[in-house]
């Protein structure tokens, strides 16, 4: 079992105001792992990923692999020209 007592939890600045609890929190200060939890349930379940798994997941998110059909992401709204 991984000791999460030293985890420094943070959430995206894009989570917004007005409660701002409808998002996930990430702790990436732990040795060799990244932890993820629901901000509405900080004492609930925590998902733990190796750094390699986390990097692969983030890469796939950035590539749009998990976008819903017809959804326009912010990166697609403002494409950068090369």
Backbone as JSON, one array per atom type, in Angstrom:
{
  "sequence": "XXXXXXXXXXXXXXXXXXXXXXXXXXXXXXXXXXXXXXXXXXXXXXXXXXXXXXXXXXXXXXXXXXXXXXXXXXXXXXXXXX",
  "N": [[0.85, -1.19, 0.0], [0.46, 2.24, -0.73], [1.83, 5.08, 0.83], [0.04, 7.88, 1.37], [0.18, 10.08, 2.96], [1.89, 12.25, 2.7], [1.08, 13.45, 0.44], [0.56, 16.17, -1.74], [-2.15, 17.69, -2.68], [-3.68, 18.97, -5.62], [-5.73, 20.94, -7.82], [-6.97, 21.68, -11.1], [-6.59, 25.0, -12.32], [-8.52, 25.66, -14.03], [-10.81, 24.59, -13.05], [-12.63, 26.29, -12.1], [-14.63, 28.76, -10.32], [-17.15, 29.23, -7.78], [-17.76, 27.14, -5.96], [-16.24, 24.99, -7.11], [-15.7, 22.27, -6.72], [-16.18, 20.19, -8.39], [-14.38, 18.34, -9.69], [-11.29, 16.6, -10.32], [-8.5, 15.86, -8.19], [-4.97, 15.99, -8.15], [-1.97, 14.45, -7.08], [1.27, 14.87, -7.49], [3.68, 14.77, -6.28], [4.76, 12.58, -5.12], [7.02, 9.85, -4.63], [7.79, 8.21, -7.52], [5.12, 7.73, -8.29], [1.82, 8.87, -9.31], [-1.02, 10.25, -7.9], [-4.61, 10.25, -7.88], [-7.71, 11.74, -7.12], [-11.21, 12.2, -6.29], [-12.43, 15.4, -5.93], [-14.75, 15.98, -4.56], [-14.94, 14.0, -2.72], [-12.7, 13.68, -0.75], [-11.77, 11.83, 1.1], [-12.29, 9.45, 0.01], [-11.88, 6.81, -2.42], [-8.68, 6.43, -4.02], [-6.92, 6.7, -6.99], [-3.96, 5.29, -8.2], [-1.14, 5.77, -10.16], [1.69, 4.71, -12.07], [4.47, 6.79, -12.96], [5.02, 6.53, -15.67], [2.63, 5.4, -16.66], [0.9, 7.54, -16.09], [1.98, 9.6, -17.69], [1.51, 8.51, -20.21], [-1.29, 8.46, -20.23], [-1.9, 11.25, -20.02], [-0.75, 12.12, -22.41], [-2.45, 10.87, -24.25], [-4.83, 12.15, -23.64], [-4.19, 14.78, -24.42], [-3.9, 14.32, -27.13], [-6.49, 14.07, -27.85], [-7.86, 11.7, -27.7], [-9.87, 10.89, -25.95], [-11.96, 12.59, -26.35], [-15.35, 13.56, -26.76], [-17.56, 12.65, -29.45], [-18.0, 15.19, -31.83], [-17.33, 17.16, -30.04], [-15.65, 20.17, -29.31], [-12.49, 20.92, -28.45], [-10.46, 23.1, -26.4], [-7.88, 23.3, -27.51], [-8.36, 22.73, -30.11], [-10.0, 24.79, -30.86], [-8.36, 26.97, -31.03], [-6.15, 26.57, -32.99], [-2.64, 26.25, -33.37], [-0.48, 27.73, -35.67], [2.14, 26.36, -37.61]],
  "CA": [[0.0, 0.0, 0.0], [1.24, 3.47, -0.88], [1.6, 6.09, 1.86], [-0.39, 9.14, 0.78], [0.15, 11.11, 3.99], [2.67, 13.41, 2.26], [0.55, 13.93, -0.85], [0.12, 17.56, -1.87], [-3.23, 17.62, -3.66], [-3.99, 20.21, -6.33], [-6.66, 20.77, -8.93], [-6.75, 22.61, -12.2], [-7.1, 26.37, -12.2], [-9.69, 25.7, -14.91], [-11.97, 23.98, -12.4], [-13.6, 27.37, -11.92], [-15.06, 29.18, -8.99], [-18.51, 28.79, -7.51], [-17.69, 25.8, -5.38], [-15.02, 24.41, -7.66], [-15.43, 20.93, -6.21], [-16.59, 19.18, -9.36], [-13.22, 17.96, -10.5], [-10.37, 15.68, -9.66], [-7.27, 16.43, -7.64], [-3.82, 15.15, -8.45], [-0.77, 14.61, -6.25], [2.41, 14.38, -8.28], [4.91, 14.97, -5.5], [5.11, 11.32, -4.47], [8.11, 9.13, -5.3], [7.49, 7.17, -8.49], [3.71, 7.56, -8.61], [0.91, 10.01, -9.34], [-2.29, 9.85, -7.31], [-5.76, 10.99, -8.38], [-8.9, 11.53, -6.3], [-12.38, 13.04, -6.53], [-12.39, 16.52, -4.98], [-15.96, 15.96, -3.74], [-14.81, 12.92, -1.75], [-11.26, 13.57, -0.51], [-11.45, 10.67, 1.94], [-12.7, 8.26, -0.73], [-10.89, 6.03, -3.16], [-7.6, 7.12, -4.73], [-6.28, 5.94, -8.07], [-2.52, 5.51, -8.19], [-0.53, 5.41, -11.43], [3.13, 4.93, -12.19], [4.72, 8.0, -13.76], [4.91, 6.13, -17.07], [1.19, 5.29, -16.96], [0.32, 8.89, -16.05], [2.46, 10.31, -18.88], [0.8, 7.94, -21.36], [-2.67, 8.95, -20.14], [-1.91, 12.68, -20.34], [-0.48, 12.21, -23.84], [-3.66, 10.49, -24.98], [-5.79, 13.26, -23.44], [-3.76, 15.89, -25.28], [-4.14, 13.92, -28.51], [-7.93, 14.08, -28.09], [-8.38, 10.34, -27.79], [-11.04, 10.69, -25.1], [-12.96, 13.61, -26.66], [-16.65, 13.08, -27.2], [-17.82, 13.0, -30.85], [-18.58, 16.52, -32.03], [-16.85, 18.1, -29.03], [-14.53, 21.02, -29.71], [-11.64, 21.2, -27.3], [-9.81, 24.41, -26.48], [-6.75, 23.25, -28.41], [-8.86, 22.71, -31.5], [-10.61, 26.08, -31.12], [-7.3, 27.91, -31.31], [-4.99, 25.82, -33.47], [-1.41, 27.03, -33.58], [0.12, 27.48, -36.96], [3.57, 26.02, -37.52]],
  "C": [[0.89, 1.25, 0.0], [0.84, 4.46, 0.21], [1.27, 7.41, 1.19], [-0.39, 10.31, 1.77], [0.92, 12.37, 3.59], [2.18, 13.98, 0.93], [0.14, 15.39, -0.75], [-0.88, 17.59, -3.03], [-3.46, 18.98, -4.3], [-5.01, 19.9, -7.41], [-6.45, 21.87, -9.94], [-7.31, 23.99, -11.88], [-8.35, 26.53, -13.06], [-10.93, 25.08, -14.27], [-13.01, 25.03, -12.05], [-13.9, 27.69, -10.47], [-16.48, 28.68, -8.77], [-18.55, 27.38, -6.96], [-16.44, 25.09, -5.82], [-14.7, 23.01, -7.19], [-15.8, 19.83, -7.18], [-15.43, 18.81, -10.28], [-12.39, 16.94, -9.75], [-9.17, 16.46, -9.14], [-6.14, 15.44, -7.92], [-2.7, 15.47, -7.47], [0.38, 14.0, -7.03], [3.74, 14.59, -7.58], [5.4, 13.69, -4.82], [6.16, 10.57, -5.29], [7.57, 8.04, -6.21], [6.04, 6.99, -8.9], [3.01, 8.91, -8.69], [-0.42, 9.51, -8.82], [-3.4, 10.79, -7.77], [-6.95, 10.69, -7.48], [-10.0, 12.5, -6.7], [-12.4, 14.16, -5.48], [-13.64, 16.57, -4.1], [-15.89, 14.93, -2.62], [-13.33, 12.7, -1.42], [-10.84, 12.4, 0.37], [-11.8, 9.36, 1.25], [-11.53, 7.59, -1.43], [-9.89, 6.93, -3.9], [-7.07, 6.18, -5.79], [-4.81, 6.29, -8.07], [-1.93, 4.95, -9.48], [0.98, 5.53, -11.33], [3.3, 6.21, -13.02], [4.62, 7.71, -15.26], [3.45, 6.03, -17.5], [0.56, 6.67, -17.03], [0.73, 9.67, -17.31], [1.73, 9.81, -20.13], [-0.65, 8.43, -21.38], [-2.76, 10.42, -20.55], [-1.65, 12.88, -21.84], [-1.72, 11.89, -24.67], [-4.75, 11.54, -24.82], [-5.45, 14.41, -24.38], [-3.98, 15.59, -26.76], [-5.62, 13.87, -28.86], [-8.58, 12.71, -28.14], [-9.67, 10.13, -27.01], [-12.13, 11.73, -25.34], [-14.26, 12.94, -27.11], [-16.86, 13.46, -28.67], [-18.5, 14.36, -30.94], [-18.11, 17.56, -31.03], [-15.67, 18.89, -29.58], [-13.74, 21.34, -28.47], [-10.96, 22.55, -27.48], [-8.63, 24.41, -27.42], [-7.18, 23.25, -29.86], [-9.53, 24.03, -31.85], [-9.57, 27.09, -31.55], [-6.07, 27.17, -31.81], [-3.81, 26.74, -33.71], [-0.87, 26.7, -34.94], [1.6, 27.22, -36.77], [4.42, 26.97, -38.3]]
}
